[in-house]
Structures are given as structure tokens and as C-alpha cells.
Amino acid sequence: MTSTFLPDQRTGRDTDPPPPAARASRGRARRRAVNWLTAVGFQLPALVLFIGLVLLPMLFALYAGFFRWGGFGMPSDYIGGDNFTRLFEDPVFLGDLWRCLVLVVLSLALQLPFALAMAVLLNQKLRGRAVYRMLFFAPYVLSEAITGVLFSMVFAPDDGLADNALGAVGLDGLGGEWFADPSWVMATLFLVMTWKYFGFHMMLYLAGLQSIPRELTEAALIDGAGPWQRFRNVTLPLLAPTLRISVFLSVIGAIQLFDLVWVVTQGGPDHHSETMAVTMFQYGFKRYQVGYASAISVVMFGICLVFALAYQRFVLRRDLEGATTTMRGGGA
Amino acid sequence: MGDPGLSRRGFLAATAAAGVGMTALSGCGGDSDGGSSDGTTTIEWWNISTTEPAKSVWASLAKKFEAQNPKVKIKIVQLENEAYKSKMTALIASGKLPDIFHTWGGGVLKQQVDAGLVEDLTDRTKDFADGLLPVTKEPYLLDEKVYGIPFDMGMIGFWYNKALFKKAGISAPPTTWDGFLDAVRKLKAENITPLALAGKEKWPGMYYWAYLAMRTAGADALQKAADDKDFTSDEFVQAGQHLQDLVDLQPFQKGFLGAAYSTPTGQAAAVGNGKAAMELMGQWAPVVEADAGKGLGDDLGFFAFPAVEGGKGAITEVFGGGGGHALRRDAPQAAVDFLKFFASETTDKVLVEETGTLPVVPAAESAIKDPNIKAVQAQLKAATGFQLYLDQAYAPAVGQEVNDSVAALIAGSKSPEQVTQSITKTAKEEQ
């Protein structure tokens, strides 16, 4: 879903070659029609799949959100907006929204700066740099389910690696119940999420850092800028487009978080790690209240959509404008 | 792109690709029925026997059936308990179930029946179903029609470690709730974890509340409450208070709120490895304890859920359920033949001897060797009242709300009154 909102879609048109001036305009029109048909032909399969497997189910979920529906046959018991009012009175769902916000804030305040620091560090000349990069990126390749099983063992109270390791260095007092403790479960989950995802953001930043021309840093160095000034006034502004995309992916990921939570805690203990997607699954697949679950999914989609549009409009605009200018300029 | 011919070829290729895409898409809706041209029937059998030894025993039984019926192929699909329930939800929405599928009977089966997806077996299985033990058939009887054939029957009770009880100076298993709380205190005094509980999965916690509700309000009260959509009676509140008395003693293992049931760090393993003295679990407990942990062997004992002083229920009333198989609507005759094969005396003896299930065929009772399973069987046969597992007996939303609310009570975020109110609210929302 996230890729839908990425700006690179807009660049699809610049494959049109500059027409040779000698050709007659009739030939040009014919060729344009053929090109158009080709484009349609290539897009049709994807379009059919997108409409059938994405758009229609989404519209159906919106429709089902207005019914009391157990998932059997077609929805028939129309209840208007009741599912939605119930949703915003449900302490679990309100808790989901709060936890989502907490995750977003933690990701932006801790996870991404950490990833940036690692990227800057690994952009230096460093012995075994490639090995570090690979190591930090490896967790991202693991599936969320495997990560979940792995860390439920690591953080098993008493017997797990975490408690044993802490005990071995004399910090037994810091060992706890981790995922089993209502007040620590989110912090522990965030730790695991950071372990898994910071490598991905680090890679993005590394790619961004490498596209910054060396001359600019050198010029700043000659002008007498210290390391912090070089980072603050040269690196950071030039890395901004990458940062903006990374923030976007991180927020959308936090809103849709499901797999990891489901495998590790199923939203427990006592709903303290439940996310919107987990609540939706509980109602849709455990309680067979598919209408209500649809309402949750619609709200989730709404939040994603509003965020994505607002972000594109207000934050990504500069990056997108760059892309459109290039197109207007005829590939200059 | 400059050459028009290339464009045209490109366009043709694209059209062809689109055509393939469409075909593939329409193929998704296609029906794949078991029958094939050479006369063999393939039947799909979905079960939840993912742990050993049942897993391999069942596979070999399927082979045996195939050998006896050369024209039938059996495709086994095995899923873990919770995964199975989720998968079935998706299948139900699609309107097509596997030929033979696991069922616990009760409210969930009724929903599937009401949706017109389950075969009425009353006439098709009459020749062999009449001979099965009556109590084992209860969960699958809906409106006096047979919708499932049992292969197992059991009940929930306390499984305890005799050695740890001895160490704590408990001479005999408790028969009253006060006696039970005393036993918990004695175990705690010896630094033994009295109870193991899988808090993450919620259903094992529900057993406590359900049994306490049966003991305070009587065996029929839970079904009646569901029918009346009212769980707010004083007896149900008392049940919650009794459970709270237990929770206040902090009897569960460290980190129980995050523990699963059958994993190596879960509830069954804690008992099987001798780290906790008791668990409240069904007749399958010894098998899972030995699979997830080491198992207790002769040190393992079973006792019935204690009676509550002044309650309307008796200690002989059991909370339990079984396992059975139902067929999808219009399932082939081969599927019925398989049910008959699976409920035969020969098969049942194999199941009882090798997988620790309880007999559904009277003649298979002699095959029980394990003294604990004998104890369970004796309690079941002498039962004066019966209540099916709540998450199966009730509509799914109500069953889940019971699990959820009781989990909240155990975690300390809901009061006994709030538990009864939440369940009532959910029951009223379901039409």
C-alpha cells in the first residue's frame, strides 16, 4: 500500500522520445495512438488485478462497515454509523490509537536518529565497514514471525537470554518479565522493532549520504567548519529528501503494525500491546464480528490516507516539485 | 519505440499478457472438486493433531484407510489449534469447507450449520453412530440432528505433581475451594509455584471462571445465562470473587501473563518440567506436558475441580468437551466411510492406546492403560451434569468476551462485576 504514494510514479511519462522534426504530423498522431494503446495494454493486467484485489475489497469493507455482519452470506443488517460510534467509545481501540502515536513518536525520536548515527558512522573509512553494514541490515531480511519467535525466547522471564545475560554481569535487578509485564511490553516491543528496522533506514541513509558530493564537505572544511557544522549545514540538508521518505515509511509501518505483535503477545497482556490491526483481527477472525472489524479497517485506512496525502502535500512537496520541473523542462 | 512494428508487437504481447491475467483471475474463482477422471476420489481431512504421537498415528490410520479403499486418496491438512480457527473463518466466508474437518461442536458448529455449509449426518451415519457412548455425541447434536462424529471426549480438571504436593505436606488433593486455596498457600510457603497458566492465550484462564460459575450457580446456569443474555446474577459475580481470591495469592509462574500454552516456555512445559505444581487443563494435558517439557510420568495425578462451599453446583458436574469431525455439505460417500472407519472399535482402540484420547466406542474402554486417563473416564461416566467449553458453546463473540474479560480479571484490570457486565453487553449485541 505504501508504494502507491511514492513520488516516483509521476516520472512515468518521460520515456517519450523527442520527435524527429522531419516526420509529418499525421504519422506522429498515429504513433501517439499506438503508444497510447501500448501503454493501456501494458497497464491493463495490473489495473485489473489492482481493481479486483485491492480497490473492490476496500470498497466492500467500507460498505460492510455499516452493517452488523457475521461474515456469512451478504451483509443485510444495516446499522448506519453504529460501528463507528462504538469504535470511538471502545477503550481498547482508543488505546490502540494512543499506542500507535507512542510508537510513531518513539520511532521518530529514537529509532531514526539512531539509524542516522549508524549511517554516518559507517560512511567513514572504517575497517570491516561492509561487514557491519551487512550485520545491521540482516535483521530486516528476517520475517516478522521468525523475529517474534526469536525474541519471545530471548525475553522469556527467568530462562531467557536477556535475563541470563543481565544476571551474568551482575544486573539481575534489571531482568524483568518483559513481554509479560503490562507496563514494559511496549518498550520491549519497540526495542525489537528497532533491532529489526533500524538497519533498513540506515541503508537508506547510507545511499543518501553517498550521493552527497564530496566537494561540498571539502569546501565547508576549507571554510573552517567543524564536524558538527559540516553535519548540520551540509550533510543534513542534502540528506533531507531521504529523511522525509524514511519518516514516511516509518509512520505508515507503525500504523499498520501487526505480525510482530501477534506472534509475540497477541496484543496482551490485557490489551497493553494491542494495535489497530490486532484489534481488527480479533473482531474479524475470532469474534466473527466482520462488520465491526471492517469499520476498524476503514478507520485505519482513513488514518493512513490522511497522513499520506497531508505528508505529500506539505512535506514531500519540495521533492515532488523537483521531479515535475524535470519533466516540464523536457529532460534537461 | 521509434519503429511502429515494434510497438505493435509490444501491444500484442501486452494484450496477450492481459488475457493471461484475466484467465488467471477467473481461475481463482474456479472450483476444484475431489473427483477425477480415473475414478479415484480425493478427500481433504483437516485436523489439529499437530503434536506427536497423534500426528503420525493419524497419518498411518489414513494410509490404512487408503489401503482398504484403493479408490480413495486422503489429503491431510494439519493446523495448530488457533491457526485452524482463523483459517476456518476465512474458509467459511468463502462458503466452502474441507470434506472432513475438525469440530468441537456447540455454538461455532451451529453457526456453520446455519450458514448451510455442514452436512446433516443423521441418516448417513445412523448405522454406526448409534453405538457410540451417548455423552460423547452431545456437542454435535443440534436440534436433534447429528452434525458430527466424535473421536475423543474429555473434561477439564487439575493435573498435579504428586512429589511437589508431598513436599508441601498436602496429603490428599483438595475437594473444596477453601481447601484448594490452602493447598496453594502451602505450596507457596515451600517456594513452589502452585499453578502454571498461559495468560497470553486467555482460554486456559477462562476454565477457572467457568468452573467456579458452575460450582456457585449450578451446571445449567451457564447455558441458561447465554440463552437469557444475562450473566449479571450474584452467583456469577461470586465466581469472579472466588477467582480473585486465588489471583490475590499470586499463585502463577513468573511472567504468566505472556506465557503460551504448548511452547517450551509455556504452561504445559512448566508443569511437565516440575517447575509448577498444577495446571487446570483437559485430558490431553499429559501428552502436551511430555511433548513441550519432560513429562512427569508416575508423579502426575488428576483431581476434579473442587466444590465451592454453599454453591449450587456439585463436584461431579463436569466442564469439558471433545473432538469430532464434521463433513462439508454434499461431501462424497468416501468421507462418510472414513468417519465410520475412524469411529470403529479397531481405530478407537489404537487412538486410546497410542494417543491418550478417551474412548467413544464402549468396547474400547478396555484399552485405557494410563491410571490418570482411567480416572478422567470414570469421572466422565459418573458425571451428573455437563457444560461444553464456553468458547465453543457460545456464539464466538460471547465466548471470546468471556476469555477476554476473565483475562482482564486475572491481570487485575476488571472487577468481578465488570466481568459479568462485559459478557452480558456482548451477549446482547449478538442477535
Contacts between the chains, C-beta under 8 A, distances in Angstrom:
chain1	res1	chain2	res2	distance
A	15	B	1	7.5
A	17	B	1	6.4
A	17	B	2	6.8
A	30	B	4	7.6
A	31	B	4	6.2
A	31	B	7	7.4
A	34	B	4	6.1
A	34	B	7	4.7
A	34	B	8	6.7
A	34	B	11	6.9
A	35	B	1	6.9
A	35	B	7	6.5
A	37	B	11	5.4
A	38	B	7	5.6
A	38	B	10	5.2
A	38	B	11	4.7
A	38	B	14	6.3
A	41	B	10	7.6
A	41	B	11	4.9
A	41	B	13	7.9
A	41	B	14	2.9
A	41	B	15	5.2
A	41	B	17	7.8
A	41	B	18	6.4
A	42	B	10	7.8
A	42	B	14	4.6
A	42	B	17	7.7
A	44	B	14	7.1
A	44	B	15	7.9
A	44	B	18	4.2
A	44	B	21	7.5
A	45	B	14	8.0
A	45	B	17	5.4
A	45	B	18	4.7
A	45	B	20	7.5
A	45	B	21	3.5
A	45	B	22	7.8
A	48	B	18	7.2
A	48	B	21	5.9
A	48	B	22	6.4
A	48	B	25	6.6
A	49	B	21	6.5
A	49	B	25	6.9
A	52	B	25	6.0
A	68	B	431	7.2
A	70	B	111	7.2
A	71	B	89	7.0
A	71	B	92	6.6
A	71	B	93	4.9
A	72	B	92	6.8
A	72	B	93	7.6
A	72	B	111	7.2
A	72	B	114	7.4
A	72	B	115	4.2
A	73	B	115	7.0
A	77	B	431	7.4
A	152	B	258	7.7
A	152	B	260	7.9
A	152	B	263	7.9
A	152	B	265	7.6
A	153	B	265	7.0
A	156	B	255	7.2
A	156	B	265	4.4
A	157	B	254	4.7
A	157	B	255	3.0
A	157	B	258	7.4
A	158	B	254	5.6
A	158	B	255	7.2
A	159	B	265	6.2
A	160	B	265	7.7
A	177	B	254	6.6
A	177	B	255	4.2
A	177	B	257	7.4
A	177	B	258	6.8
A	178	B	255	7.5
A	178	B	258	7.2
A	179	B	255	7.9
A	179	B	258	4.3
A	180	B	199	7.2
A	180	B	200	8.0
A	180	B	254	8.0
A	180	B	255	3.7
A	180	B	256	6.9
A	180	B	257	4.4
A	180	B	258	3.0
A	180	B	259	6.9
A	181	B	255	7.7
A	181	B	257	7.4
A	181	B	258	7.8
A	182	B	257	7.1
A	182	B	411	6.8
A	185	B	258	7.6
A	265	B	200	6.3
A	265	B	258	6.3
A	266	B	200	5.8
A	266	B	201	7.4
A	268	B	199	6.8
A	268	B	200	5.3
A	268	B	202	7.7
A	268	B	257	6.5
A	268	B	258	7.0
A	268	B	407	7.3
A	269	B	199	6.0
A	269	B	200	7.3
A	269	B	257	3.5
A	269	B	258	6.1
A	269	B	407	7.9
A	269	B	411	5.6
A	270	B	257	7.2
A	270	B	407	6.3
A	270	B	408	5.4
A	270	B	411	3.9
A	270	B	413	5.3
A	271	B	408	8.0
A	282	B	400	7.3
A	284	B	89	7.6
A	285	B	85	7.7
A	285	B	86	4.9
A	285	B	89	4.7
A	285	B	90	7.5
A	286	B	85	7.4
A	286	B	86	7.8
A	286	B	89	8.0
A	286	B	396	6.7
A	286	B	400	5.1
A	287	B	396	5.4
A	287	B	397	4.0
A	287	B	400	4.8
A	287	B	401	7.7
A	288	B	89	6.8
A	288	B	111	7.1
A	288	B	395	7.8
A	288	B	396	4.6
A	288	B	397	6.4
A	289	B	397	5.5
A	290	B	93	7.6
